[in-house]
Amino acid sequence: MKITLCLTTLFIMYSCTKTDCNEVKLAFYPDDYNLIIEESNIDLTLIKINGSKPITGEKFNIMVYNN
C-alpha cells in the first residue's frame, strides 16, 4: 500500500511540469494562412480576418489570439 501511494505521489509530481503556451498554440493554429484579405480587425487580444481562398474562392474566417 505504501509503495502504491509513493508511486502515485511521484507520478503526480512528475506530471505537473510547467507548460509552454507557444508549444500548445502550435497544436491548434497552422503556421501560415493563404488568403486574399477582404476585411481585418486587429486589437490588443484578437486578430480577426475575413477573406477568401485564392484557388477556390471559398470564404474563410480566422480569429486567433494576438500574441
mmCIF file as gemmi writes it, N, C-alpha and C atoms, coordinates in Angstrom:
data_model
loop_
_atom_site.group_PDB
_atom_site.id
_atom_site.type_symbol
_atom_site.label_atom_id
_atom_site.label_alt_id
_atom_site.label_comp_id
_atom_site.label_asym_id
_atom_site.label_entity_id
_atom_site.label_seq_id
_atom_site.pdbx_PDB_ins_code
_atom_site.Cartn_x
_atom_site.Cartn_y
_atom_site.Cartn_z
_atom_site.occupancy
_atom_site.B_iso_or_equiv
_atom_site.pdbx_formal_charge
_atom_site.auth_seq_id
_atom_site.auth_asym_id
_atom_site.pdbx_PDB_model_num
ATOM 1 N N . MET Axp A 1 ? 0.82 -1.19 0 1 0 ? 1 A 1
ATOM 2 C CA . MET Axp A 1 ? 0 0 0 1 0 ? 1 A 1
ATOM 3 C C . MET Axp A 1 ? 0.87 1.262 0 1 0 ? 1 A 1
ATOM 4 N N . LYS Axp A 2 ? 1.939 1.238 0.801 1 0 ? 2 A 1
ATOM 5 C CA . LYS Axp A 2 ? 2.816 2.398 0.864 1 0 ? 2 A 1
ATOM 6 C C . LYS Axp A 2 ? 3.539 2.611 -0.465 1 0 ? 2 A 1
ATOM 7 N N . ILE Axp A 3 ? 3.865 1.528 -1.137 1 0 ? 3 A 1
ATOM 8 C CA . ILE Axp A 3 ? 4.553 1.634 -2.426 1 0 ? 3 A 1
ATOM 9 C C . ILE Axp A 3 ? 3.627 2.282 -3.463 1 0 ? 3 A 1
ATOM 10 N N . THR Axp A 4 ? 2.369 1.87 -3.471 1 0 ? 4 A 1
ATOM 11 C CA . THR Axp A 4 ? 1.405 2.439 -4.406 1 0 ? 4 A 1
ATOM 12 C C . THR Axp A 4 ? 1.212 3.929 -4.14 1 0 ? 4 A 1
ATOM 13 N N . LEU Axp A 5 ? 1.101 4.303 -2.897 1 0 ? 5 A 1
ATOM 14 C CA . LEU Axp A 5 ? 0.934 5.705 -2.535 1 0 ? 5 A 1
ATOM 15 C C . LEU Axp A 5 ? 2.168 6.518 -2.92 1 0 ? 5 A 1
ATOM 16 N N . CYS Axp A 6 ? 3.319 5.964 -2.692 1 0 ? 6 A 1
ATOM 17 C CA . CYS Axp A 6 ? 4.56 6.646 -3.041 1 0 ? 6 A 1
ATOM 18 C C . CYS Axp A 6 ? 4.692 6.81 -4.552 1 0 ? 6 A 1
ATOM 19 N N . LEU Axp A 7 ? 4.413 5.763 -5.308 1 0 ? 7 A 1
ATOM 20 C CA . LEU Axp A 7 ? 4.492 5.846 -6.762 1 0 ? 7 A 1
ATOM 21 C C . LEU Axp A 7 ? 3.465 6.818 -7.333 1 0 ? 7 A 1
ATOM 22 N N . THR Axp A 8 ? 2.276 6.824 -6.781 1 0 ? 8 A 1
ATOM 23 C CA . THR Axp A 8 ? 1.246 7.751 -7.232 1 0 ? 8 A 1
ATOM 24 C C . THR Axp A 8 ? 1.667 9.202 -6.967 1 0 ? 8 A 1
ATOM 25 N N . THR Axp A 9 ? 2.225 9.448 -5.803 1 0 ? 9 A 1
ATOM 26 C CA . THR Axp A 9 ? 2.697 10.793 -5.468 1 0 ? 9 A 1
ATOM 27 C C . THR Axp A 9 ? 3.812 11.229 -6.404 1 0 ? 9 A 1
ATOM 28 N N . LEU Axp A 10 ? 4.755 10.35 -6.674 1 0 ? 10 A 1
ATOM 29 C CA . LEU Axp A 10 ? 5.84 10.677 -7.594 1 0 ? 10 A 1
ATOM 30 C C . LEU Axp A 10 ? 5.319 10.937 -9.008 1 0 ? 10 A 1
ATOM 31 N N . PHE Axp A 11 ? 4.371 10.148 -9.442 1 0 ? 11 A 1
ATOM 32 C CA . PHE Axp A 11 ? 3.793 10.333 -10.772 1 0 ? 11 A 1
ATOM 33 C C . PHE Axp A 11 ? 3.098 11.688 -10.884 1 0 ? 11 A 1
ATOM 34 N N . ILE Axp A 12 ? 2.338 12.06 -9.875 1 0 ? 12 A 1
ATOM 35 C CA . ILE Axp A 12 ? 1.63 13.342 -9.894 1 0 ? 12 A 1
ATOM 36 C C . ILE Axp A 12 ? 2.62 14.498 -9.889 1 0 ? 12 A 1
ATOM 37 N N . MET Axp A 13 ? 3.648 14.406 -9.082 1 0 ? 13 A 1
ATOM 38 C CA . MET Axp A 13 ? 4.642 15.482 -9.021 1 0 ? 13 A 1
ATOM 39 C C . MET Axp A 13 ? 5.41 15.592 -10.338 1 0 ? 13 A 1
ATOM 40 N N . TYR Axp A 14 ? 5.702 14.482 -10.975 1 0 ? 14 A 1
ATOM 41 C CA . TYR Axp A 14 ? 6.439 14.495 -12.234 1 0 ? 14 A 1
ATOM 42 C C . TYR Axp A 14 ? 5.587 15.032 -13.382 1 0 ? 14 A 1
ATOM 43 N N . SER Axp A 15 ? 4.29 14.772 -13.351 1 0 ? 15 A 1
ATOM 44 C CA . SER Axp A 15 ? 3.426 15.189 -14.451 1 0 ? 15 A 1
ATOM 45 C C . SER Axp A 15 ? 3.024 16.663 -14.364 1 0 ? 15 A 1
ATOM 46 N N . CYS Axp A 16 ? 3.314 17.327 -13.284 1 0 ? 16 A 1
ATOM 47 C CA . CYS Axp A 16 ? 2.941 18.737 -13.109 1 0 ? 16 A 1
ATOM 48 C C . CYS Axp A 16 ? 4.081 19.661 -13.523 1 0 ? 16 A 1
ATOM 49 N N . THR Axp A 17 ? 4.543 19.525 -14.733 1 0 ? 17 A 1
ATOM 50 C CA . THR Axp A 17 ? 5.599 20.407 -15.223 1 0 ? 17 A 1
ATOM 51 C C . THR Axp A 17 ? 4.966 21.66 -15.809 1 0 ? 17 A 1
ATOM 52 N N . LYS Axp A 18 ? 5.744 22.697 -15.954 1 0 ? 18 A 1
ATOM 53 C CA . LYS Axp A 18 ? 5.246 23.957 -16.498 1 0 ? 18 A 1
ATOM 54 C C . LYS Axp A 18 ? 5.079 23.812 -18.007 1 0 ? 18 A 1
ATOM 55 N N . THR Axp A 19 ? 3.928 24.246 -18.513 1 0 ? 19 A 1
ATOM 56 C CA . THR Axp A 19 ? 3.613 24.13 -19.924 1 0 ? 19 A 1
ATOM 57 C C . THR Axp A 19 ? 3.942 25.441 -20.635 1 0 ? 19 A 1
ATOM 58 N N . ASP Axp A 20 ? 4.55 25.327 -21.816 1 0 ? 20 A 1
ATOM 59 C CA . ASP Axp A 20 ? 4.853 26.494 -22.625 1 0 ? 20 A 1
ATOM 60 C C . ASP Axp A 20 ? 3.669 26.77 -23.543 1 0 ? 20 A 1
ATOM 61 N N . CYS Axp A 21 ? 3.126 27.978 -23.475 1 0 ? 21 A 1
ATOM 62 C CA . CYS Axp A 21 ? 1.938 28.323 -24.264 1 0 ? 21 A 1
ATOM 63 C C . CYS Axp A 21 ? 2.203 28.249 -25.767 1 0 ? 21 A 1
ATOM 64 N N . ASN Axp A 22 ? 3.406 28.566 -26.199 1 0 ? 22 A 1
ATOM 65 C CA . ASN Axp A 22 ? 3.712 28.523 -27.628 1 0 ? 22 A 1
ATOM 66 C C . ASN Axp A 22 ? 3.691 27.1 -28.165 1 0 ? 22 A 1
ATOM 67 N N . GLU Axp A 23 ? 4.073 26.118 -27.366 1 0 ? 23 A 1
ATOM 68 C CA . GLU Axp A 23 ? 4.001 24.725 -27.799 1 0 ? 23 A 1
ATOM 69 C C . GLU Axp A 23 ? 2.554 24.279 -27.95 1 0 ? 23 A 1
ATOM 70 N N . VAL Axp A 24 ? 1.7 24.688 -27.034 1 0 ? 24 A 1
ATOM 71 C CA . VAL Axp A 24 ? 0.288 24.328 -27.096 1 0 ? 24 A 1
ATOM 72 C C . VAL Axp A 24 ? -0.37 25.018 -28.286 1 0 ? 24 A 1
ATOM 73 N N . LYS Axp A 25 ? -0.014 26.26 -28.548 1 0 ? 25 A 1
ATOM 74 C CA . LYS Axp A 25 ? -0.605 27.024 -29.649 1 0 ? 25 A 1
ATOM 75 C C . LYS Axp A 25 ? -0.346 26.354 -30.999 1 0 ? 25 A 1
ATOM 76 N N . LEU Axp A 26 ? 0.823 25.766 -31.173 1 0 ? 26 A 1
ATOM 77 C CA . LEU Axp A 26 ? 1.154 25.124 -32.447 1 0 ? 26 A 1
ATOM 78 C C . LEU Axp A 26 ? 0.235 23.957 -32.765 1 0 ? 26 A 1
ATOM 79 N N . ALA Axp A 27 ? -0.336 23.35 -31.751 1 0 ? 27 A 1
ATOM 80 C CA . ALA Axp A 27 ? -1.25 22.229 -31.981 1 0 ? 27 A 1
ATOM 81 C C . ALA Axp A 27 ? -2.585 22.687 -32.539 1 0 ? 27 A 1
ATOM 82 N N . PHE Axp A 28 ? -2.959 23.951 -32.29 1 0 ? 28 A 1
ATOM 83 C CA . PHE Axp A 28 ? -4.275 24.435 -32.692 1 0 ? 28 A 1
ATOM 84 C C . PHE Axp A 28 ? -4.271 25.346 -33.908 1 0 ? 28 A 1
ATOM 85 N N . TYR Axp A 29 ? -3.163 26.049 -34.165 1 0 ? 29 A 1
ATOM 86 C CA . TYR Axp A 29 ? -3.112 27.002 -35.259 1 0 ? 29 A 1
ATOM 87 C C . TYR Axp A 29 ? -2.03 26.612 -36.254 1 0 ? 29 A 1
ATOM 88 N N . PRO Axp A 30 ? -2.331 26.65 -37.53 1 0 ? 30 A 1
ATOM 89 C CA . PRO Axp A 30 ? -1.296 26.361 -38.533 1 0 ? 30 A 1
ATOM 90 C C . PRO Axp A 30 ? -0.253 27.476 -38.565 1 0 ? 30 A 1
ATOM 91 N N . ASP Axp A 31 ? 0.873 27.2 -39.213 1 0 ? 31 A 1
ATOM 92 C CA . ASP Axp A 31 ? 1.96 28.174 -39.29 1 0 ? 31 A 1
ATOM 93 C C . ASP Axp A 31 ? 1.604 29.366 -40.155 1 0 ? 31 A 1
ATOM 94 N N . ASP Axp A 32 ? 0.854 29.141 -41.22 1 0 ? 32 A 1
ATOM 95 C CA . ASP Axp A 32 ? 0.511 30.24 -42.108 1 0 ? 32 A 1
ATOM 96 C C . ASP Axp A 32 ? -0.849 29.997 -42.75 1 0 ? 32 A 1
ATOM 97 N N . TYR Axp A 33 ? -1.403 31.07 -43.292 1 0 ? 33 A 1
ATOM 98 C CA . TYR Axp A 33 ? -2.69 31.023 -43.969 1 0 ? 33 A 1
ATOM 99 C C . TYR Axp A 33 ? -2.506 31.587 -45.366 1 0 ? 33 A 1
ATOM 100 N N . ASN Axp A 34 ? -3.201 31.039 -46.336 1 0 ? 34 A 1
ATOM 101 C CA . ASN Axp A 34 ? -3.143 31.528 -47.708 1 0 ? 34 A 1
ATOM 102 C C . ASN Axp A 34 ? -4.511 32.121 -48.041 1 0 ? 34 A 1
ATOM 103 N N . LEU Axp A 35 ? -4.637 33.453 -47.904 1 0 ? 35 A 1
ATOM 104 C CA . LEU Axp A 35 ? -5.921 34.124 -48.073 1 0 ? 35 A 1
ATOM 105 C C . LEU Axp A 35 ? -5.771 35.422 -48.855 1 0 ? 35 A 1
ATOM 106 N N . ILE Axp A 36 ? -6.841 35.823 -49.494 1 0 ? 36 A 1
ATOM 107 C CA . ILE Axp A 36 ? -6.976 37.178 -50.002 1 0 ? 36 A 1
ATOM 108 C C . ILE Axp A 36 ? -7.822 37.906 -48.961 1 0 ? 36 A 1
ATOM 109 N N . ILE Axp A 37 ? -7.227 38.869 -48.283 1 0 ? 37 A 1
ATOM 110 C CA . ILE Axp A 37 ? -7.89 39.538 -47.166 1 0 ? 37 A 1
ATOM 111 C C . ILE Axp A 37 ? -8.887 40.565 -47.688 1 0 ? 37 A 1
ATOM 112 N N . GLU Axp A 38 ? -10.111 40.453 -47.2 1 0 ? 38 A 1
ATOM 113 C CA . GLU Axp A 38 ? -11.161 41.406 -47.552 1 0 ? 38 A 1
ATOM 114 C C . GLU Axp A 38 ? -11.429 42.376 -46.407 1 0 ? 38 A 1
ATOM 115 N N . GLU Axp A 39 ? -11.296 41.89 -45.179 1 0 ? 39 A 1
ATOM 116 C CA . GLU Axp A 39 ? -11.55 42.727 -44.012 1 0 ? 39 A 1
ATOM 117 C C . GLU Axp A 39 ? -10.714 42.198 -42.851 1 0 ? 39 A 1
ATOM 118 N N . SER Axp A 40 ? -10.123 43.106 -42.069 1 0 ? 40 A 1
ATOM 119 C CA . SER Axp A 40 ? -9.345 42.676 -40.913 1 0 ? 40 A 1
ATOM 120 C C . SER Axp A 40 ? -9.593 43.606 -39.737 1 0 ? 40 A 1
ATOM 121 N N . ASN Axp A 41 ? -9.474 43.055 -38.549 1 0 ? 41 A 1
ATOM 122 C CA . ASN Axp A 41 ? -9.634 43.811 -37.319 1 0 ? 41 A 1
ATOM 123 C C . ASN Axp A 41 ? -8.602 43.273 -36.329 1 0 ? 41 A 1
ATOM 124 N N . ILE Axp A 42 ? -7.676 44.134 -35.943 1 0 ? 42 A 1
ATOM 125 C CA . ILE Axp A 42 ? -6.625 43.73 -35.006 1 0 ? 42 A 1
ATOM 126 C C . ILE Axp A 42 ? -6.731 44.62 -33.779 1 0 ? 42 A 1
ATOM 127 N N . ASP Axp A 43 ? -6.914 44 -32.607 1 0 ? 43 A 1
ATOM 128 C CA . ASP Axp A 43 ? -6.916 44.762 -31.363 1 0 ? 43 A 1
ATOM 129 C C . ASP Axp A 43 ? -5.928 44.131 -30.394 1 0 ? 43 A 1
ATOM 130 N N . LEU Axp A 44 ? -5.989 44.485 -29.136 1 0 ? 44 A 1
ATOM 131 C CA . LEU Axp A 44 ? -4.995 44.011 -28.173 1 0 ? 44 A 1
ATOM 132 C C . LEU Axp A 44 ? -5.08 42.518 -27.881 1 0 ? 44 A 1
ATOM 133 N N . THR Axp A 45 ? -6.244 41.913 -28.081 1 0 ? 45 A 1
ATOM 134 C CA . THR Axp A 45 ? -6.386 40.499 -27.73 1 0 ? 45 A 1
ATOM 135 C C . THR Axp A 45 ? -6.648 39.575 -28.909 1 0 ? 45 A 1
ATOM 136 N N . LEU Axp A 46 ? -7.291 40.049 -29.96 1 0 ? 46 A 1
ATOM 137 C CA . LEU Axp A 46 ? -7.666 39.167 -31.066 1 0 ? 46 A 1
ATOM 138 C C . LEU Axp A 46 ? -7.268 39.736 -32.419 1 0 ? 46 A 1
ATOM 139 N N . ILE Axp A 47 ? -7.005 38.841 -33.348 1 0 ? 47 A 1
ATOM 140 C CA . ILE Axp A 47 ? -6.841 39.185 -34.755 1 0 ? 47 A 1
ATOM 141 C C . ILE Axp A 47 ? -7.98 38.5 -35.493 1 0 ? 47 A 1
ATOM 142 N N . LYS Axp A 48 ? -8.825 39.288 -36.14 1 0 ? 48 A 1
ATOM 143 C CA . LYS Axp A 48 ? -9.961 38.75 -36.891 1 0 ? 48 A 1
ATOM 144 C C . LYS Axp A 48 ? -9.765 39.098 -38.36 1 0 ? 48 A 1
ATOM 145 N N . ILE Axp A 49 ? -9.792 38.094 -39.215 1 0 ? 49 A 1
ATOM 146 C CA . ILE Axp A 49 ? -9.588 38.299 -40.645 1 0 ? 49 A 1
ATOM 147 C C . ILE Axp A 49 ? -10.687 37.577 -41.412 1 0 ? 49 A 1
ATOM 148 N N . ASN Axp A 50 ? -11.313 38.283 -42.334 1 0 ? 50 A 1
ATOM 149 C CA . ASN Axp A 50 ? -12.288 37.705 -43.253 1 0 ? 50 A 1
ATOM 150 C C . ASN Axp A 50 ? -11.697 37.802 -44.654 1 0 ? 50 A 1
ATOM 151 N N . GLY Axp A 51 ? -11.77 36.708 -45.373 1 0 ? 51 A 1
ATOM 152 C CA . GLY Axp A 51 ? -11.22 36.718 -46.713 1 0 ? 51 A 1
ATOM 153 C C . GLY Axp A 51 ? -11.682 35.521 -47.507 1 0 ? 51 A 1
ATOM 154 N N . SER Axp A 52 ? -10.972 35.243 -48.593 1 0 ? 52 A 1
ATOM 155 C CA . SER Axp A 52 ? -11.307 34.103 -49.433 1 0 ? 52 A 1
ATOM 156 C C . SER Axp A 52 ? -10.024 33.385 -49.846 1 0 ? 52 A 1
ATOM 157 N N . LYS Axp A 53 ? -10.163 32.1 -50.08 1 0 ? 53 A 1
ATOM 158 C CA . LYS Axp A 53 ? -9.026 31.308 -50.532 1 0 ? 53 A 1
ATOM 159 C C . LYS Axp A 53 ? -8.789 31.612 -52.003 1 0 ? 53 A 1
ATOM 160 N N . PRO Axp A 54 ? -7.535 31.823 -52.411 1 0 ? 54 A 1
ATOM 161 C CA . PRO Axp A 54 ? -7.269 32.252 -53.784 1 0 ? 54 A 1
ATOM 162 C C . PRO Axp A 54 ? -7.644 31.228 -54.851 1 0 ? 54 A 1
ATOM 163 N N . ILE Axp A 55 ? -7.472 29.973 -54.604 1 0 ? 55 A 1
ATOM 164 C CA . ILE Axp A 55 ? -7.712 28.964 -55.641 1 0 ? 55 A 1
ATOM 165 C C . ILE Axp A 55 ? -9.198 28.641 -55.778 1 0 ? 55 A 1
ATOM 166 N N . THR Axp A 56 ? -9.868 28.43 -54.648 1 0 ? 56 A 1
ATOM 167 C CA . THR Axp A 56 ? -11.272 28.016 -54.696 1 0 ? 56 A 1
ATOM 168 C C . THR Axp A 56 ? -12.241 29.171 -54.602 1 0 ? 56 A 1
ATOM 169 N N . GLY Axp A 57 ? -11.804 30.319 -54.06 1 0 ? 57 A 1
ATOM 170 C CA . GLY Axp A 57 ? -12.704 31.445 -53.87 1 0 ? 57 A 1
ATOM 171 C C . GLY Axp A 57 ? -13.63 31.275 -52.678 1 0 ? 57 A 1
ATOM 172 N N . GLU Axp A 58 ? -13.441 30.226 -51.907 1 0 ? 58 A 1
ATOM 173 C CA . GLU Axp A 58 ? -14.273 29.933 -50.742 1 0 ? 58 A 1
ATOM 174 C C . GLU Axp A 58 ? -14.015 30.966 -49.642 1 0 ? 58 A 1
ATOM 175 N N . LYS Axp A 59 ? -15.09 31.459 -49.014 1 0 ? 59 A 1
ATOM 176 C CA . LYS Axp A 59 ? -14.978 32.423 -47.922 1 0 ? 59 A 1
ATOM 177 C C . LYS Axp A 59 ? -14.369 31.736 -46.7 1 0 ? 59 A 1
ATOM 178 N N . PHE Axp A 60 ? -13.528 32.472 -45.978 1 0 ? 60 A 1
ATOM 179 C CA . PHE Axp A 60 ? -12.811 31.895 -44.858 1 0 ? 60 A 1
ATOM 180 C C . PHE Axp A 60 ? -12.66 32.953 -43.777 1 0 ? 60 A 1
ATOM 181 N N . ASN Axp A 61 ? -12.894 32.59 -42.53 1 0 ? 61 A 1
ATOM 182 C CA . ASN Axp A 61 ? -12.762 33.495 -41.386 1 0 ? 61 A 1
ATOM 183 C C . ASN Axp A 61 ? -11.705 32.949 -40.441 1 0 ? 61 A 1
ATOM 184 N N . ILE Axp A 62 ? -10.85 33.831 -39.934 1 0 ? 62 A 1
ATOM 185 C CA . ILE Axp A 62 ? -9.811 33.462 -38.974 1 0 ? 62 A 1
ATOM 186 C C . ILE Axp A 62 ? -9.98 34.358 -37.756 1 0 ? 62 A 1
ATOM 187 N N . MET Axp A 63 ? -9.9 33.76 -36.572 1 0 ? 63 A 1
ATOM 188 C CA . MET Axp A 63 ? -9.897 34.52 -35.327 1 0 ? 63 A 1
ATOM 189 C C . MET Axp A 63 ? -8.886 33.86 -34.406 1 0 ? 63 A 1
ATOM 190 N N . VAL Axp A 64 ? -7.751 34.518 -34.182 1 0 ? 64 A 1
ATOM 191 C CA . VAL Axp A 64 ? -6.705 33.972 -33.326 1 0 ? 64 A 1
ATOM 192 C C . VAL Axp A 64 ? -6.332 35.019 -32.275 1 0 ? 64 A 1
ATOM 193 N N . TYR Axp A 65 ? -5.754 34.562 -31.188 1 0 ? 65 A 1
ATOM 194 C CA . TYR Axp A 65 ? -5.306 35.468 -30.146 1 0 ? 65 A 1
ATOM 195 C C . TYR Axp A 65 ? -4.042 36.186 -30.584 1 0 ? 65 A 1
ATOM 196 N N . ASN Axp A 66 ? -3.989 37.462 -30.321 1 0 ? 66 A 1
ATOM 197 C CA . ASN Axp A 66 ? -2.85 38.287 -30.688 1 0 ? 66 A 1
ATOM 198 C C . ASN Axp A 66 ? -1.765 38.09 -29.643 1 0 ? 66 A 1
ATOM 199 N N . ASN Axp A 67 ? -0.704 37.39 -30.035 1 0 ? 67 A 1
ATOM 200 C CA . ASN Axp A 67 ? 0.401 37.144 -29.105 1 0 ? 67 A 1
ATOM 201 C C . ASN Axp A 67 ? 1.532 38.068 -29.404 1 0 ? 67 A 1
